[in-house]
């Protein structure tokens, strides 16, 4: 085995698994919040949360390693935080994931219109919702290799968009920093960088192949940093190609991109959102069934109907949804991870600083959104 193949097997592949989960719908909200808050403010948030989530992801890995048996996040919350932790974890997971499904429905219409231009805004969300819900009803199996391939293809397209922007685009007048909008990127960047749900898969992978803990931590660092680099390229690509303004979903404003590239983005975007939608909807269904004790039919009915009901009721603002999910629910999720880790390893100054960052940021996020 060559050094590269060994490195890929022990570090590169698990890092890719983490990156494939982190890079998702959040990428499409970043150009808008960077534009609103200013380029330097957006980059500051991205750098800070890259460092923060490297730490949080490593903390969760150590929680898994130091706890006997196999559990979900809700299980760890119950073991270390008791009944209050169990209830809080169920609430944040169920509500946060459900709102994420609504955000996917809102975003998917833009991708569908890239593939089928004549479908219109009225029908596109229902088409995506119907396909996503059908996959949950039929309990289709996830295809992990397909998800990694789609993520790799999206990364390649981001690179193509970046160079297309340099060659054919024009730089938008971007404020370097806008003091009145400094809070806007918080929840969106947090949402875009969070990948705790994939850490357990990395730990399992390394255990089965007897990969050392040191290499596991290297793969977590790499898998968290790579998405941040992809995000920076995508932000600059959109800012160059958009022209006079940046749309909230980034896609509808890409008027200067070649048609063939937009078509490819549409296809890959739909596939990426569908795989994520199925994964999250299945998780929510299991929460309703096993944690809320609903029977199988009611759990399935709730996960199918609730996201579209919320969408029809008016929850259609993609940036607002991503902001509230990241700034409130994922912030609470991250704080619980830090508290659980501190129960095992003891409280450190760094842990207290991270908790304060999430608390203060979450409060300001709620104020700015409402």
C-alpha positions in Angstrom: 0.0 0.0 0.0 1.4 3.4 -1.0 1.6 6.3 1.4 -1.1 8.1 -0.5 -3.5 5.2 -0.6 -2.9 4.7 3.1 -3.5 8.4 3.8 -6.6 8.4 1.7 -8.0 5.3 3.5 -7.3 6.5 7.0 -7.7 10.3 6.7 -8.9 11.4 3.3 -12.0 9.1 3.0 -13.4 9.8 6.5 -12.8 13.5 5.9 -14.7 13.3 2.7 -17.6 11.7 4.5 -17.8 14.6 6.9 -17.4 17.2 4.2 -20.2 15.5 2.2 -22.7 16.1 5.0 -21.5 19.6 5.9 -21.8 20.9 2.3 -25.5 21.2 1.8 -28.3 23.8 1.4 -26.4 26.3 3.6 -24.0 27.0 0.8 -26.7 28.8 -1.3 -27.5 31.3 1.5 -23.9 32.4 2.1 -23.4 34.8 -0.9 -26.5 36.8 0.2 -25.4 37.2 3.8 -21.9 38.0 2.8 -23.3 40.7 0.5 -25.5 42.1 3.2 -23.0 42.1 6.0 -19.9 42.9 3.9 -17.2 40.7 2.6 -14.9 41.0 5.5 -17.6 40.4 8.1 -18.7 37.2 6.2 -15.2 35.9 6.0 -14.7 36.6 9.7 -17.8 34.5 10.6 -16.7 31.7 8.3 -13.2 31.5 9.8 -14.5 31.7 13.4 -17.1 29.0 12.9 -14.6 26.8 11.1 -12.4 26.8 14.1 -15.4 26.4 16.5 -16.8 23.4 14.7 -13.5 21.7 14.4 -13.5 21.8 18.2 -17.2 20.8 18.5 -16.9 17.9 16.1 -13.8 16.6 18.0 -15.7 16.9 21.3 -18.5 14.8 20.0 -16.1 12.2 18.7 -14.6 12.0 22.2 -18.0 11.7 23.7 -18.8 8.7 21.5 -15.4 7.1 22.3 -15.8 7.5 26.0 -19.4 6.2 26.3 -20.1 2.4 26.4 -22.6 1.1 23.8 -24.0 2.7 20.7 -26.4 5.6 21.0 -27.9 8.5 19.1 -27.4 12.1 20.2 -30.6 12.0 22.1 -29.2 9.0 24.0 -26.0 10.8 25.0 -28.1 13.7 26.2 -30.2 11.4 28.4 -27.1 9.6 29.8 -25.2 12.7 30.8 -27.9 15.4 31.2 -30.8 13.3 32.4 -34.5 13.8 31.6 -34.1 17.5 30.8 -31.4 16.8 28.3 -33.4 14.0 26.7 -36.4 16.3 26.3 -34.4 19.2 25.0 -32.5 17.0 22.5 -35.7 15.6 21.1 -37.3 19.1 20.8 -34.3 20.7 19.1 -33.8 17.8 16.8 -37.4 17.3 15.8 -38.2 21.0 15.3 -34.8 21.9 13.8 -35.0 19.0 11.3 -38.6 19.8 10.4 -37.7 23.4 9.7 -34.8 22.2 7.6 -37.2 20.2 5.5 -39.3 23.3 4.9 -36.1 25.2 3.9 -35.3 22.4 1.3 -38.8 22.7 -0.2 -38.3 26.5 -0.4 -34.9 26.2 -2.1 -35.7 23.2 -4.4 -38.1 25.2 -6.5 -35.2 27.2 -7.9 -33.3 24.1 -9.0 -36.4 22.6 -10.5 -37.0 25.7 -12.5 -33.4 25.5 -13.9 -34.2 22.0 -15.2 -37.8 22.7 -16.2 -38.0 26.5 -16.9 -41.7 26.5 -17.6 -42.9 24.9 -14.4 -43.4 28.1 -12.5 -43.1 28.9 -8.8 -46.5 27.5 -7.9 -45.9 23.9 -8.8 -42.2 23.4 -8.4 -42.2 23.1 -4.5 -45.0 20.5 -4.7 -43.1 18.4 -7.2 -40.0 18.3 -4.9 -42.1 17.7 -1.8 -44.0 14.8 -3.5 -40.8 13.1 -4.7 -39.1 13.5 -1.3 -42.2 12.3 0.6 -42.6 9.3 -1.7 -39.0 8.2 -1.0 -39.8 8.3 2.8 -43.1 6.4 2.4 -41.4 3.7 0.3 -38.5 3.6 2.8 -35.9 3.7 0.0 -32.3 2.9 1.0 -29.7 5.7 1.2 -26.9 5.3 -1.3 -23.8 6.6 0.5 -21.5 6.4 -2.5 -24.1 8.4 -4.6 -24.2 11.1 -1.9 -20.4 11.4 -1.9 -20.3 11.5 -5.7 -22.9 14.2 -5.8 -21.0 16.3 -3.2 -17.8 15.8 -5.2 -19.6 16.9 -8.4 -20.9 20.0 -6.6 -17.4 20.8 -5.5 -16.2 20.5 -9.1 -19.1 22.8 -10.3 -18.2 25.4 -7.6 -14.6 25.4 -9.0 -16.0 25.8 -12.6 -18.3 28.6 -11.5 -15.4 30.3 -9.7 -13.2 30.3 -12.9 -16.2 31.2 -15.0 -16.8 34.2 -12.7 -13.2 35.3 -13.1 -13.3 35.0 -16.9 -16.9 36.1 -17.8 -18.4 37.7 -14.7 -18.1 41.2 -13.3 -17.4 42.2 -9.7 -20.4 43.4 -7.9 -20.1 46.4 -5.7 -19.7 44.7 -2.4 -19.5 46.6 0.9 -16.4 45.6 2.7 -18.2 45.7 6.0 -21.8 46.9 6.8 -22.2 47.6 10.6 -26.0 47.7 10.4 -26.1 44.0 9.1 -23.2 42.5 11.1 -25.5 39.9 12.8 -27.1 38.5 9.6 -24.4 35.9 8.8 -24.4 34.3 12.3 -27.1 31.6 12.0 -26.5 31.0 8.3 -22.8 30.3 8.7 -23.5 28.2 11.7 -26.0 26.1 9.7 -23.5 25.8 6.8 -20.6 24.6 9.0 -22.4 22.2 11.3 -21.7 18.5 10.7 -22.1 16.8 14.1 -24.5 14.2 12.7 -21.7 12.7 10.5 -19.1 12.3 13.3 -20.5 9.0 14.6 -20.1 7.5 11.2 -16.4 8.6 11.2 -15.8 7.1 14.6 -17.4 3.8 13.5 -15.3 3.8 10.3 -12.1 4.3 12.2 -12.9 1.7 14.8 -13.7 -1.0 12.2 -10.4 -0.3 10.4 -8.4 0.3 13.6 -7.4 3.8 12.6 -5.7 5.7 15.4 -7.5 8.4 17.4 -4.9 10.9 16.2 -5.7 10.2 12.5 -9.4 10.4 13.4 -8.9 13.9 14.7 -6.9 14.9 11.6 -9.8 13.7 9.4 -12.3 15.7 11.5 -10.1 18.8 11.1 -9.7 18.3 7.3 -13.4 17.4 6.8 -14.5 20.6 8.5 -12.0 22.9 6.8 -12.6 21.7 3.2 -16.3 22.9 3.2 -15.1 26.4 4.3 -12.7 26.6 1.3 -15.5 25.4 -1.1 -17.8 28.1 0.4 -15.3 30.9 -0.2 -15.0 29.9 -3.8 -18.7 29.7 -4.2 -19.3 33.1 -2.6 -16.8 34.8 -4.9 -18.2 32.9 -7.9 -21.8 34.1 -7.2 -20.7 37.6 -6.5 -18.8 37.8 -9.8 -21.6 36.1 -11.9 -24.7 37.7 -10.4 -24.2 41.2 -11.6 -26.1 44.0 -10.0 -27.6 42.1 -7.0 -27.3 38.9 -5.1 -30.5 36.8 -4.6 -31.3 35.1 -1.3 -30.9 31.6 -2.8 -27.9 32.6 -4.9 -29.2 30.5 -7.8 -32.0 32.7 -9.2 -29.5 35.5 -9.6 -26.9 33.6 -11.7 -28.0 35.3 -14.9 -24.4 35.5 -16.3 -23.6 31.7 -16.0 -23.8 29.6 -19.2 -27.1 27.8 -19.7 -25.5 24.3 -19.8 -23.8 24.9 -16.4 -27.0 26.2 -14.9 -28.8 23.0 -16.1 -26.1 20.8 -14.5 -26.4 22.8 -11.3 -30.1 22.3 -11.3 -29.9 18.5 -11.7 -27.2 18.1 -9.1 -28.9 20.5 -6.7 -32.2 18.5 -6.9 -30.4 15.2 -6.3 -28.4 16.6 -3.4 -31.5 18.1 -1.7 -33.5 14.9 -2.3 -30.9 12.7 -0.6 -30.7 15.2 2.3 -34.5 15.5 2.5 -34.9 11.7 2.7 -32.2 11.4 5.4 -33.7 14.1 7.6 -37.3 13.1 7.0 -36.5 9.5 8.0 -34.8 10.9 11.2 -37.9 13.0 12.0 -40.2 10.0 11.4 -38.1 7.9 13.8 -38.2 10.7 16.4 -42.0 10.9 16.1 -42.3 7.1 16.3 -39.8 6.1 19.0 -39.4 9.2 21.1 -42.9 10.7 20.8 -44.4 7.2 20.8 -46.7 7.8 17.8 -47.7 4.7 15.8 -46.1 4.1 12.4 -48.9 5.6 10.4 -49.2 8.8 12.4 -45.4 9.3 12.4 -45.3 8.9 8.7 -48.3 11.2 8.2 -46.7 13.9 10.4 -43.4 13.9 8.6 -45.1 14.0 5.2 -47.7 16.6 5.9 -46.1 18.9 8.5 -43.3 20.4 6.2 -45.6 21.3 3.4 -48.3 22.6 5.9 -45.6 24.9 7.3 -44.6 26.0 3.8 -48.1 26.7 2.7 -48.7 28.6 6.0 -46.1 31.1 5.0 -42.7 29.8 6.1 -41.0 30.3 2.7 -38.2 32.7 3.5 -35.1 30.7 2.9 -32.6 33.0 4.7 -35.0 33.4 7.7 -35.4 29.6 8.0 -31.6 28.9 7.7 -30.9 31.6 10.2 -33.3 30.4 12.8 -32.3 26.7 12.4 -28.6 27.6 12.7 -28.8 30.4 15.2 -31.2 28.7 17.6 -31.6 25.0 17.1 -28.0 24.1 15.9 -26.6 26.5 18.5 -28.5 24.6 21.2 -27.3 21.3 19.7 -23.7 22.5 19.8 -24.0 23.8 23.4 -25.4 20.4 24.5 -22.4 18.7 22.8 -20.0 20.9 24.7 -21.8 20.3 28.0 -21.8 16.6 27.5 -18.1 16.6 26.7 -17.4 18.7 29.7 -19.3 16.2 31.9 -16.7 13.6 30.8 -13.5 15.6 30.5 -14.2 18.5 32.9 -14.9 22.1 32.3 -12.1 24.1 30.5 -11.9 27.8 29.7 -12.2 27.0 25.9 -15.5 25.2 26.6 -16.9 28.1 28.5 -15.9 30.5 25.8 -17.6 28.4 23.1 -20.8 28.2 25.2 -20.8 32.0 25.6 -20.4 32.4 21.9 -23.4 30.3 21.1 -25.5 31.8 23.9 -24.8 35.5 23.0 -25.0 34.8 19.2 -28.3 32.9 19.6 -29.8 35.8 21.5 -28.8 38.3 18.9 -29.9 36.0 16.1 -33.4 35.8 17.6 -33.5 39.6 18.0 -32.3 40.2 14.4 -34.8 37.7 12.9 -37.9 38.9 14.8 
